[in-house]
Amino acid sequence: MEPRLWANHLAYRSAREPENLLNHVRRVYLHLQLKQAEALYGAMLDLFLVLGDKGESLRNGLLNKAKTVLESDAFELFAKNLKQGLQKNQPYPISQHSVLANFFDGGLTLVDLDAESNEHAGGRIDPLEVAQEELTFGDIEVAQEILEKALLSSPERMSLHIGLLEIYKHTRSLSSLLEMQDRLGDHIKVAQSAWMETRYYLESQG
């Protein structure tokens, strides 16, 4: 399989089956072989987050192999946390290649596809699920566009509001938030506190 497609496939499988260590290890070795520093960091980050404080020997072995490819700051992050592992609630540099990291309280994962999503899907593909798959492959702009269109069509869905706000917060796009807020008008009342909280956060970031 062509490397890019294989990388996308492994990223997708890692997002769907985060406890499957084989997929994570395959991702690491693929980006190691291709000498892709940023993608390697994302794959290593996912593996460290899944393992937590377990699998120190595995993490150590992969980190030693990755030393010549990783950027120095990325290597130091993993080296400093080799013993205790990385936790989702601690700060670390974001990566568009990570499929598990929670960038706000531990990763850019949209709200769970729960009863609300199933109820509104009506047998069709739910926009939240489509947007999450785009995020899995690093297409944040596409995911944002999907959720914006979906929210304008179904402004009563709280999960769409929260999912879109997570993207705005991750991309620090105050302008996009303000534009969408104007387009929604009174419909932001469905999740008004979340809109205001995200807006205040982005304004505080300058």
Residue pairs with C-beta under 8 A, 6 or more apart in sequence:
1 9
3 30
3 34
6 30
7 27
7 30
7 31
7 39
8 137
10 23
10 26
10 27
10 30
11 27
11 97
11 99
11 136
11 137
12 99
12 133
12 136
12 137
13 20
13 23
14 20
14 23
14 24
14 27
14 43
14 46
14 99
14 100
15 99
15 100
15 132
15 136
17 23
18 46
18 50
18 100
19 50
21 47
21 50
21 51
21 55
21 58
24 43
24 46
24 47
24 50
25 47
25 58
25 62
27 43
27 46
27 47
28 40
28 43
28 44
28 47
28 62
28 66
30 43
31 39
31 40
31 43
31 69
32 40
32 65
32 66
32 69
35 69
36 69
37 69
37 70
37 71
37 74
38 95
38 96
38 97
39 97
40 66
40 69
40 70
41 70
41 71
41 74
41 93
41 95
41 97
42 95
42 96
42 97
42 98
42 99
43 97
43 98
44 62
44 63
44 66
44 70
44 74
44 78
45 86
45 92
45 95
45 98
45 100
45 101
46 98
46 99
46 100
46 101
47 59
47 62
48 59
48 78
48 81
48 85
48 86
49 86
49 87
49 88
49 100
49 101
49 106
49 107
50 100
51 58
51 59
51 85
52 85
52 86
52 87
53 83
53 84
53 85
54 85
56 82
56 83
56 85
59 78
59 82
59 85
60 82
63 75
63 78
63 79
63 82
66 75
66 78
67 75
70 78
73 93
74 93
77 86
77 92
77 93
78 86
86 92
87 106
88 101
88 102
88 105
88 106
88 107
89 105
89 106
92 101
94 101
94 103
94 170
95 101
96 138
96 140
97 138
98 107
98 108
99 135
99 136
100 107
100 109
101 107
101 108
102 108
102 109
103 169
103 170
104 166
104 169
104 170
108 135
108 140
108 166
108 167
108 170
109 132
109 135
110 128
110 131
110 132
110 135
110 159
110 162
110 163
110 166
111 128
111 159
111 162
111 163
113 126
113 128
113 129
113 132
114 159
116 157
116 158
116 159
117 126
117 128
117 129
117 159
118 126
120 126
120 154
120 157
127 146
127 147
127 149
127 150
127 160
128 147
128 150
128 159
128 160
128 163
130 146
131 143
131 144
131 146
131 147
131 150
131 163
132 143
134 140
134 142
134 143
134 146
135 143
140 167
140 170
140 171
143 167
144 164
144 167
144 168
144 171
144 176
147 160
147 163
147 164
147 167
148 164
148 180
150 157
150 160
151 157
151 160
151 161
151 164
151 180
151 184
152 183
152 184
154 160
155 161
155 184
155 187
155 190
156 187
156 190
157 190
158 190
158 191
161 188
161 190
161 191
161 194
161 195
162 191
162 194
164 180
165 177
165 191
165 194
165 195
165 198
168 174
168 176
168 177
168 180
168 198
168 202
169 198
169 201
169 202
172 202
172 205
173 202
174 199
174 202
174 203
174 205
177 195
177 198
177 199
177 202
178 199
181 188
181 195
181 199
188 195
